[in-house]
Amino acid sequence: MTTTTPLAGKTATKPPVTEPPAPFLERFRVPGAFLLGALLLLGIAPLVLSDFRLSLLAKYLCYAIVAVGVSLAWGRGGLLVLGQGVFFGLGGYAMAMHLKLADAAVTGQTLPDFMQLYGTGDALPWWWKPFADPVFALAATVLLPMAVAALLGFFVFRRRVKGAYFAILSQALAAAFAIWLVGQQANTGGTNGLTDIQGFFGYALDDPVNQRMVYVVVAAVLLVLMAAARQLFVSRYGELLVAVRDSEERVRFLGYDPANVKLVAYVVAAGMAGLAGALFVPAVGIISPALIGVVPSIGFVIGAAVGGRASLLGAVLGAIAVAWTQSTLSDAYPAAWTYLQGLLFVVAVGFLPGGLASLVTVLRRKRRTHNPATEGAA
Amino acid sequence: MSGLSISRRGLLTGLSVLGTSAALGACGAKTGSDTSSASGAKADTSGDTVKVGLLNSLSGTMAISEVTVHNALLLAVKEINAAGGVLGKKLKPVSQDGASDWPTFAEKAQTLITEDRVVATFGCWTSASRKAVKPVFERNKSLLFYPVQYEGLEQSPYIFYVGATTNQQIVPALDYLKKQGLTRLYLVGSDYVFPRTANKEIRAYAKANGMEVVGEDYAPLGSTEFSTIVNKVKDAGADAVFNTLNGDSNVAFFKEYKSAGLGAKSLPVLSVSIAEEEVKSIGTQYLEGQLTAWNYYQTTPGAANAAFVKAYQAAYGKDKPTSDPMEAAYTSVHLWAAMVEKAGSFDVDDVKAAADGITFDAPEGKVTVDGATQHVHKTARIGKVGADGLITEVWNSGAPIKPDPYLKGYDWAAGLS
């Protein structure tokens, strides 16, 4: 990658620069927006929102972290990742297993509460034991999903499985993982999942101050990952990823291995989903197979689709907006909200295939095509 | 480009420092310490009306069952309001949709407590949803009334369990089978907490009572593929099937059961999750003559039940059946109202203190609250599905059974909890 690739100059797929503003403004547009986002999330939100609303926002931001990865893998890499629930779940369970063991240790027990109820009642399963170590558990929340994604991706991409087949495979994996978790009630809590988590690395989660701390951590992680993803987008790797999405064969003929390019995006997206799952556990207090199966896995992608998958900010805002709409609509219309939500999806995807992020471009194009007509009439 | 990325990196470092310092600067209570001051939300009892929360799945797989419970809760609220309310205040029901999704249940429970500031919440169906909201009610010191039979082995200080626990449903059902001489059991259930825990208890009972479990199979929730399981049941030489399947799976199971030539005469099935509403959706022709175990049937005699069925059908439709969970939900609102009246206050601690010994002439008969376990004394009833789709009682326990959620009174259950 040391030589200049002919691709870098030739790709016509770079997101269209909408309007050439003053160079000075353009230079500070991205860091400026980033700073504004940071101010909103870390400065203003904790001030104006109640404890409860802030903890809801923490939950939405966890979904947004998944969306950052989806934007990379799907938006830029064209990989329809319909099984992010698996990685979200791996991260979530890794974290929850550690927290359950820590809770048990506080009360002097060796087994988490649910194992005393449903388990064989004797000893901790061997694969639970390493999660008692906080460093191992924290590392596992990210590395475990990445390892699974690497293994799966290695075989899948090398065999040139793509498009719908890749999506179906991801879904099957999500379904299988959720069913396995349910079946292992003695070791995983079954359908209940891991609930009733009391502490987060020594801090009691029922204290609102600590809940706010969790929110700050989630928001900071989201901002850091967005910055990192943006860096990836504009890097030479980002260009290559888009090239693979748009014309895999051509990239292959140029001497790159598209499988490796896709693998990196897939693995990074999995790591982000894992981290999101790990943060979801202290923020919401539960991880269960209901967050992992086919439906939630599709849900992770819907947010990015509504917001605009190719735009990082679009995907993140889309994920937050979809989750927020769901909470608000279901509060206001407990019996009818599912219909309203479905309608919103249809309208959003039907009229704005590029997502909400393309709204500005679409409106501008409308005006441009509209203007000559009005001029002609005048 | 490079200048930009450097400035971004600087920004990043600054931010992470900011985030870390904010996180470290604001340290709250440690685990294990007392955080009783933490609960900021207080129920709002200042106005002429008080809000009560109704938390049921109005969408998703569980909606078919939970909507009927929601209706029964609304009926009870309406009746109490018509009689003048509680402590002179009218009740305003606030519905929230749990959407058959456990984390959503937790979120909506929190909404009811902190945003709507309800004085009590009624609802939940699956054990998984109850387990998800339990920490929310405990953390906020708010009350939940749970209306469905469950697997026992739980006792939260902030939950009242108005449905049957194991010794009021499953144990009497096993007693009944034993008395009938049906001692070789085949266990079929959906793959989740209630069936797995119930079957563990059944195995312990069987071992101590000279009964034999000849097979145990689970199908994933919502599964409709039962030919393998039914064939295994057919060849196992069982006297009866103990069925803890839930929801749609029952439809497929009983159809397969009939087409394999099995029926109530040749190999009876005792079900613990099939009530009147489910009989209708499965089809009476598949279920006629089969057994169920509950504490209430639409046909249960008594003036209280006649009035309940009449009021329910007047409100929701002439052909709508009433079932055990609906009856327990209806009863739970009346029990709570009686507790508040006795306490003379909506305060959670006062209500809990007043709970012991509260009685209500429920449609299932007289029920009494047991203050120590926060469960309810209930009469166990074994029923048989009739040709009309209604269930008629063939046996009952004679008197209400004292709730024993941890099965402490049964020697065979010693190793269970």
Interface residues (C-beta under 8 A of the other chain):
Chain A: R27 V30 P31 F34 L35 A38 L42 S50 D51 F52 S55 L56 K59 A102 D103 V106 T107 Q116 L117 Y118 G121 I179 V182 G183 Q185 G190 T191 N192 G193 T195 D196 I197 Q198 G199 G202 Y203 A204 D206 D207 P208 V209 N210 R212 M213 V216 V217 A219 A220 L223 V224 A227 R230 Q231 V234 V284 G285 I286 S288 A290 L291 S327 S330 D331 P334 A335 W337 T338
Chain B: M1 L4 S5 S7 R8 L11 L12 L15 S16 L18 G19 T20 A22 A23 A26 C27 G28 A29 K30 T31 G32 S33 T35 A38 G40 L58 S59 S95 Q96 D97 A99 D101 W102 P103 T104 A106 E107 K108 Q110 T111 T114 E115 T126 S127 A128 K131 A132 K134 P135 V136 R139 L153 D191 Y192 V193 R196 T197 K200 Y218 P220 L221 G415 S417
